[in-house]
């Protein structure tokens, strides 16, 4: 898969998981403001950009965990200060959903890369 296709696919999947994170957070609290929503979605989109650019070096699942941890560590500290996410709930929420989103994004991109390679072999 060409680098641009990998980045685009990773951005699409991570933004999808960002919207899922927002919907999950909205179920916990009904006081989500615009800035809160943007932080959730854009943190996942940043993860997708980093995962799309970083292709080689370590196992795909470890790459998803590392990027998920790195991006969501500061985001978790910010979310923990929101009124409905205090007491460690915000940090735990961002870390758990970030790690899962990172691995799922990388798995989806990896699956797409395998499909593209198989299509190239068949043609």
C-alpha positions as CSV (number, residue, x, y, z in Angstrom):
1,X,0.0,0.0,0.0
2,X,1.4,3.4,-0.9
3,X,2.2,5.7,1.9
4,X,-0.5,8.2,1.1
5,X,-3.2,5.4,1.0
6,X,-2.0,4.1,4.4
7,X,-2.2,7.6,5.9
8,X,-5.6,8.3,4.4
9,X,-7.0,4.9,5.5
10,X,-5.5,5.4,9.0
11,X,-7.0,8.9,9.3
12,X,-10.4,7.7,8.2
13,X,-10.5,4.8,10.7
14,X,-9.1,6.8,13.6
15,X,-11.6,9.6,13.0
16,X,-14.4,7.0,13.0
17,X,-13.1,5.7,16.3
18,X,-12.9,9.3,17.6
19,X,-16.6,9.8,16.9
20,X,-17.3,6.5,18.6
21,X,-15.3,7.7,21.6
22,X,-17.3,10.9,21.6
23,X,-20.6,9.0,21.5
24,X,-19.4,6.7,24.4
25,X,-18.4,9.8,26.4
26,X,-21.7,11.4,25.7
27,X,-23.4,8.4,27.3
28,X,-21.4,8.9,30.5
29,X,-22.2,12.7,30.6
30,X,-24.6,14.9,28.9
31,X,-22.6,18.1,29.4
32,X,-20.2,17.7,26.5
33,X,-19.2,21.1,25.1
34,X,-17.8,21.8,21.6
35,X,-14.2,22.0,22.9
36,X,-14.6,18.6,24.7
37,X,-15.9,16.9,21.6
38,X,-13.1,18.3,19.4
39,X,-10.5,17.1,21.9
40,X,-11.8,13.6,21.8
41,X,-12.1,13.4,18.0
42,X,-8.9,15.2,17.2
43,X,-6.8,13.2,19.6
44,X,-7.9,10.1,17.7
45,X,-7.3,11.7,14.4
46,X,-3.8,12.6,15.5
47,X,-3.3,9.0,16.4
48,X,-4.3,8.0,12.9
49,X,-1.9,10.4,11.4
50,X,1.0,9.1,13.5
51,X,0.0,5.4,12.8
52,X,-0.2,6.1,9.1
53,X,3.2,7.7,8.9
54,X,4.9,5.0,11.1
55,X,4.8,1.8,9.2
56,X,7.8,-0.3,10.1
57,X,9.9,-1.2,13.0
58,X,7.8,-3.1,15.5
59,X,4.7,-5.3,15.6
60,X,1.5,-3.7,14.4
61,X,-0.3,-4.2,17.8
62,X,2.6,-2.7,19.7
63,X,2.7,0.3,17.4
64,X,-1.0,0.8,18.1
65,X,-0.5,0.6,21.8
66,X,2.5,2.9,21.8
67,X,0.8,5.6,19.8
68,X,-2.4,5.2,21.8
69,X,-0.5,5.6,25.0
70,X,1.6,8.5,23.8
71,X,-1.2,10.6,22.4
72,X,-3.7,9.9,25.2
73,X,-1.4,10.5,28.2
74,X,-1.7,14.3,28.0
75,X,-5.3,14.1,26.7
76,X,-6.2,11.9,29.7
77,X,-4.8,14.5,32.1
78,X,-6.9,17.2,30.4
79,X,-10.1,15.1,30.4
80,X,-9.6,14.2,34.0
81,X,-10.2,17.9,34.8
82,X,-13.6,18.0,33.2
83,X,-16.4,18.2,35.8
84,X,-18.1,14.9,35.0
85,X,-14.8,13.0,34.5
86,X,-12.9,13.8,37.7
87,X,-11.4,11.4,40.2
88,X,-9.4,9.4,37.6
89,X,-12.4,8.6,35.4
90,X,-11.3,10.9,32.6
91,X,-7.7,9.6,32.6
92,X,-8.8,6.0,32.7
93,X,-11.4,6.6,30.0
94,X,-9.0,8.3,27.6
95,X,-6.2,5.7,28.2
96,X,-8.6,2.7,27.7
97,X,-10.3,4.0,24.6
98,X,-7.0,5.4,23.2
99,X,-5.2,2.0,23.5
100,X,-8.2,0.2,22.0
101,X,-8.6,2.8,19.2
102,X,-4.9,2.6,18.4
103,X,-4.9,-1.2,18.1
104,X,-8.2,-1.3,16.1
105,X,-7.0,1.5,13.7
106,X,-3.7,-0.4,13.1
107,X,-5.6,-3.7,12.6
108,X,-8.0,-2.1,10.1
109,X,-5.1,-0.6,8.2
110,X,-3.2,-3.8,8.2
111,X,-6.2,-5.7,6.9
112,X,-6.5,-3.2,4.1
113,X,-2.9,-3.5,3.2
114,X,-3.3,-7.3,2.9
115,X,-6.3,-6.8,0.7
116,X,-4.4,-4.5,-1.6
117,X,-1.4,-6.8,-1.8
118,X,-3.7,-9.8,-2.7
119,X,-5.5,-7.7,-5.4
120,X,-2.1,-6.7,-6.8
121,X,-1.0,-10.4,-7.0
122,X,-4.2,-11.4,-8.7
123,X,-4.0,-8.8,-11.4
